[in-house]
Amino acid sequence: MNEIVIISDIHLGSDVCQVDRLYKFLDKIQTQTLIINGDLFDSWDFRRLRKDHWKILKKLRQLSDKIKVVWISGNHDGPAEMVSHLIGVDFVNEYLVNSENKKIVVLHGDIFDNFISKYPLFTKFADKIYRLIQRYDRFHNNQYYYSNLAKRNSKTFLRCSEQIADRALQYCKDKNCDIVICGHTHAVLTKTSEMVEYYNCGCWTESVCSFITINTGNVEIKNG
C-alpha cells in the first residue's frame, strides 16, 4: 500500500488518451491518497468524451468513496468545481504533502510556462500538429515513434521543459519545501538544485505512461 500515488495529464476527451491502460491501473491501485496533477480533461466539450472516458470518471467516483482523491487544476481543466463535486474529489490549485519530515508541494506546473502566455496561438497550432503526429503513430502502430522523435528533437520543447523545472525549483525553495512535483510537459524529468528536488510525473497520452509514488519521504517515478 502506497502513501500517495500521483498521475498527471490524462486528457479525457482526446483520442490519444491511454484510457484502457489507465482504467486497468486505477482498478488495481493500492494507495491511501491519489493525486491527479492537472489536465484530467483535454477540453470542456463533453461531447468529445467517449463511453470509455466516462468509465474513468465513474472509477474515480468509486475510488473517492474508499480513499482520498485530490484533483489539481491544470491549464486544460477550466472551471472544474462542478465536476469535482460530482465525482467526489477535492479540486485545488496545489497540494502540500508531509511525508517523513519531507515537505512536498504538488502542482500542475503551467504557471511556470511562459511560452504559453507569450505565444498562445503558436502553442495551440503546435499542439494540434503534435496531436496529428500522435494519431498517425497510433493508426500505424508505430509505438509513438514520430511523436517521440519530434519531442526529443524540439529545441523549444526541451528548453521550455528545463525552464519549467528551474522555475519550479525556485518556487519550491521560496516555499521552504524539499520537493516539488509537476506535470504539464508530458515528459518525465528529475532535477536537483541546492538539495531541492524536482520531479515531473509524465502523462497518460504517450506509449510509456508513468506515475509517481511517495512513501516515507521517498519519491519514485514508475511506468504505468
Number of C-alpha atoms within 10 A of each C-alpha: 9 14 15 21 23 24 26 31 26 26 24 27 22 18 17 19 20 20 23 12 13 18 18 12 12 15 14 8 14 15 16 14 18 25 21 25 30 31 24 24 23 23 18 15 9 12 8 14 18 14 8 14 21 15 14 19 18 14 14 20 18 14 20 18 12 10 15 16 25 22 28 24 24 27 17 18 19 13 11 18 15 10 12 18 12 11 18 18 24 15 21 17 13 18 17 12 17 13 16 10 10 14 17 23 22 23 26 27 24 21 15 20 18 13 15 16 12 10 10 12 11 12 14 12 11 12 12 12 13 17 17 14 18 24 17 16 18 18 11 10 10 14 15 21 15 15 23 17 10 14 15 12 11 12 11 10 16 15 11 18 20 14 15 22 27 17 15 26 25 16 15 22 18 9 12 13 19 20 24 25 26 29 27 26 24 21 19 19 18 13 14 13 11 8 10 16 21 25 23 28 31 27 28 25 24 20 18 15 22 22 20 21 19 19 14 13 18 11 19 13 19 14 10 16
